[in-house]
């Protein structure tokens, strides 16, 4: 049986999200696999920042931190790196560039092992870029027309906008941009900072400090902490 999924607006590895991460790994092997891949183009100092942050959170949780520094597709095909995922209790994709993350992991041995381990019961979380990349399509938010690329495809029925409470300040016309016109059967959801949607492929509950938002047609519906919401899977053809 698959483990829980967490889609996080911001705050990975920080005290504000400690209890969310504690609940994700509870009852699972104390092995916390952390991938800073989305920050791979930001240089070694930034990668070290994520590794140190993840180790500190693992220490708070009393579990083993297993950082996997994967910055290209060759590394994502490396059997030794792939083997590190086995036995994980929680696998976490942290922030950076969602497009880079998707392009690095898509259709690789490492991504297949992550999905296999999650299907075997491990928890799987993505924050910011990590949450966006789990869809089947990742928009370039800097491009007014919403140019994008293929995502990792785990959640083809959802698209995520993280940092949502800050996003409208960064992109004032966000709710009218073309990429918000998701295809039929695809739900668009905004997730505020220090907030997560935690659940399964269809039913999620809002956890954390702020809210999640159902988006569409220029409107938004607030989902406060404790609210559960269902995102129906597309019917099989």
C-alpha positions in Angstrom: 0.0 0.0 0.0 1.4 3.4 -1.0 2.5 5.7 1.7 1.3 9.3 2.2 2.1 12.2 -0.1 2.8 15.7 1.0 2.7 18.8 -1.2 4.3 21.7 0.7 4.1 25.4 -0.1 7.3 26.2 1.7 9.3 25.4 4.8 10.9 22.0 4.2 13.4 20.9 6.9 12.5 23.9 9.2 11.0 23.9 12.7 7.7 25.3 11.3 7.1 22.0 9.4 8.6 19.7 11.9 5.4 18.1 13.0 4.3 17.5 9.4 7.5 15.7 8.7 7.3 13.8 12.0 3.9 12.5 11.1 5.1 11.5 7.6 7.9 9.3 8.9 6.1 8.0 12.0 5.8 4.2 12.0 8.2 4.0 9.0 11.9 3.2 8.8 13.9 6.0 10.4 15.7 6.7 7.1 15.1 10.2 5.7 16.2 10.4 2.0 16.6 14.1 0.9 17.1 15.2 -2.7 18.2 18.9 -3.3 18.1 18.3 -7.0 15.9 21.3 -7.8 18.8 23.5 -6.5 21.3 21.8 -8.7 22.0 24.8 -10.9 22.5 27.2 -7.9 26.1 26.0 -7.1 27.7 23.9 -4.3 27.1 26.4 -1.6 23.4 26.3 -2.1 23.4 22.5 -2.3 25.3 22.4 1.0 22.7 24.7 2.5 19.9 22.2 1.7 22.0 19.3 2.9 22.8 21.0 6.2 19.1 22.0 6.7 17.9 18.5 6.0 20.4 17.0 8.4 19.3 19.4 11.2 15.7 18.4 10.7 16.6 14.7 10.7 18.4 15.3 14.0 15.3 16.9 15.5 13.3 13.9 14.4 15.9 11.4 15.7 16.3 9.7 12.3 19.0 9.2 9.8 19.5 11.8 7.1 20.4 10.4 3.7 21.2 13.3 1.3 21.4 12.3 -2.4 23.1 15.0 -4.4 21.8 14.3 -7.9 22.3 17.2 -10.3 22.2 15.4 -13.7 20.6 12.5 -15.4 23.8 10.4 -15.4 23.7 10.5 -11.6 20.0 9.7 -11.6 20.9 6.5 -13.5 23.8 5.5 -11.1 22.9 2.2 -9.5 24.8 3.1 -6.3 22.7 6.3 -5.9 19.5 4.5 -6.8 20.2 1.9 -4.1 20.3 4.5 -1.4 16.5 5.0 -1.7 15.7 1.5 -0.7 14.5 1.2 2.9 13.5 4.9 3.2 10.8 5.9 5.5 10.4 9.4 4.0 11.7 10.7 0.6 11.7 14.5 0.2 12.2 16.6 -2.9 13.2 20.1 -1.8 12.9 23.5 -3.5 14.6 25.3 -6.4 13.7 25.0 -10.1 10.7 22.7 -10.8 11.7 22.4 -14.4 15.3 21.4 -13.6 14.0 18.8 -11.1 11.6 17.3 -13.6 14.1 17.3 -16.4 16.7 15.6 -14.2 14.5 12.8 -12.7 11.9 12.2 -15.3 11.9 8.6 -16.6 15.2 7.7 -14.8 16.1 4.7 -12.6 16.1 7.0 -9.6 12.6 8.3 -10.1 11.3 4.7 -10.7 12.9 3.6 -7.5 11.4 6.6 -5.6 7.9 5.7 -6.9 8.5 2.0 -6.1 9.6 2.8 -2.6 6.6 5.1 -2.1 4.3 2.4 -3.5 5.8 0.1 -0.9 4.8 2.3 2.0 7.3 5.1 2.3 6.1 8.7 2.6 6.9 11.0 -0.3 7.0 14.8 0.0 7.8 17.7 -2.3 8.2 21.3 -1.3 7.8 24.2 -3.7 9.6 23.0 -6.8 9.2 19.4 -5.5 5.5 19.8 -5.3 5.1 21.4 -8.7 7.2 18.8 -10.4 5.0 15.9 -9.3 2.3 17.0 -11.8 2.5 15.9 -15.5 3.1 19.5 -16.6 5.3 22.2 -15.0 4.7 25.9 -15.9 7.4 28.5 -16.2 5.9 31.1 -13.9 8.2 33.8 -15.2 6.8 33.4 -18.7 3.5 35.4 -19.3 2.1 32.7 -21.6 2.8 29.9 -19.1 5.3 28.1 -21.2 6.2 24.8 -19.5 7.5 21.3 -19.8 6.6 17.7 -18.8 6.6 17.0 -15.1 7.2 13.7 -13.3 3.6 12.6 -13.9 2.8 11.2 -10.4 -0.2 13.6 -10.1 -1.6 14.1 -13.6 -4.9 15.3 -12.1 -3.4 18.2 -10.1 -1.2 21.2 -10.7 0.3 23.1 -7.7 1.3 26.7 -7.1 3.4 26.9 -4.0 4.2 30.0 -1.9 0.6 31.0 -2.9 0.2 33.7 -0.2 3.3 35.4 -1.5 2.8 34.5 -5.2 0.1 37.1 -5.8 2.5 39.8 -4.6 5.2 38.5 -7.0 2.9 38.0 -9.9 -0.2 40.3 -9.5 -1.9 39.0 -12.6 -1.4 35.4 -11.6 -5.0 34.4 -11.5 -5.6 35.6 -15.1 -2.6 34.0 -16.7 -3.2 31.3 -19.4 -1.5 28.5 -17.4 -4.3 28.6 -14.8 -6.7 27.3 -17.5 -6.0 23.7 -16.6 -7.5 21.0 -18.9 -10.8 19.3 -17.9 -10.2 16.9 -15.1 -7.1 18.7 -13.8 -7.4 20.6 -10.5 -5.3 23.7 -9.8 -4.4 24.3 -6.2 -2.4 27.0 -4.4 -0.6 26.2 -1.2 0.5 28.9 1.2 3.9 29.0 2.8 4.4 26.8 5.8 1.4 24.8 4.7 1.0 21.3 3.2 -1.6 19.1 1.6 -1.1 15.6 3.0 -2.9 12.5 1.9 -3.1 10.2 -1.1 -3.5 10.4 -4.8 -7.1 11.8 -4.4 -7.9 12.9 -0.9 -5.7 15.4 0.9 -6.0 17.3 4.2 -4.6 20.8 4.7 -2.0 20.9 7.5 0.3 23.7 8.7 0.0 27.4 9.5 -2.0 28.8 6.6 -4.4 27.7 3.9 -4.6 26.0 0.5 -6.7 27.3 -2.3 -8.8 25.8 -5.1 -8.3 27.9 -8.2 -10.1 28.4 -11.5 -11.9 30.9 -13.7 -10.1 33.8 -11.9 -11.6 32.7 -8.6 -10.2 31.0 -5.5 -11.8 29.0 -2.7 -10.0 28.8 0.6 -9.3 25.5 2.3 -8.3 26.2 6.0 -6.1 23.8 8.1 -8.0 20.6 8.9 -10.1 20.8 5.7 -10.1 17.7 3.5 -10.5 17.9 -0.2 -10.8 15.3 -3.0 -9.1 15.7 -6.4 -10.7 12.9 -8.6 -8.3 10.9 -10.7 -9.1 11.0 -14.5 -11.1 8.1 -15.7 -9.1 5.4 -17.5 -9.6 5.4 -21.2 
